[in-house]
Amino acid sequence: MELDVTRGGIAQQRADALVNAAGTGLRTGSGVAGALRRNAVGLVNEAAVSKGPVELGGVTVTDAYGQDAGRVIHAAAVPHYGDGLATEVRVIAFSTEEFRALESVAKRVRSAER
């Protein structure tokens, strides 16, 4: 597995796609979603919501609306059942080898920051 670690705001990154861990309703809130919404020159929230809701684990793709990426991928990692409150969190599973690779990268980043 190859990883590139970049420091900075996700909304300012040049990429083929930016990925947002969203709720199943796809409404943008705070965190990554909020940064993408604030940086967009268009209605990224409205575009995402119009394609939802999606099943937990599902994805939808929208335009990046002026961000330096071709698109935004909204991946439903948290279910919302109409009340806007998260009811559980989907955990991403890694193999032991993948986890060790990520852990190694994290240690190198922390060392470089000192």
C-alpha positions, 0 to 999 in steps of 0.5 A, spaced: 500 500 500 502 506 498 500 512 502 502 520 501 501 524 507 500 531 506 499 537 511 494 542 510 486 543 509 483 538 505 479 543 501 485 546 498 488 540 496 489 538 488 486 531 487 482 527 482 477 527 488 476 529 495 473 524 500 468 526 505 465 521 511 458 523 511 452 521 514 447 517 510 443 523 509 449 526 505 448 533 509 454 537 510 456 539 517 462 540 520 469 538 519 471 535 512 464 536 510 464 543 513 471 545 510 469 543 503 462 546 503 465 553 505 471 552 500 466 551 494 463 556 489 457 552 488 452 548 492 456 542 494 451 541 500 445 541 496 448 537 490 449 531 495 443 532 499 439 531 492 442 524 491 441 521 498 439 518 502 444 512 501 445 506 505 450 506 510 457 504 506 454 507 500 457 513 496 455 518 491 459 523 487 458 530 486 462 536 482 467 539 486 464 546 485 470 550 484 475 546 488 482 544 485 479 537 485 475 533 479 469 531 484 467 530 491 466 523 494 461 523 499 461 516 503 456 514 508 460 512 514 454 514 519 447 513 519 442 518 520 435 516 522 431 523 520 433 526 527 440 529 524 443 525 530 448 520 529 446 513 532 452 509 531 459 510 527 462 505 522 469 503 523 473 502 518 477 495 518 484 494 516 488 488 516 494 488 521 499 489 515 495 495 513 495 498 520 502 497 521 504 501 515 499 506 517 502 506 524 509 507 521 507 513 517 504 516 523 510 515 527 514 518 521 509 524 521 510 526 528 517 525 528 518 530 523 513 535 526 518 535 532 
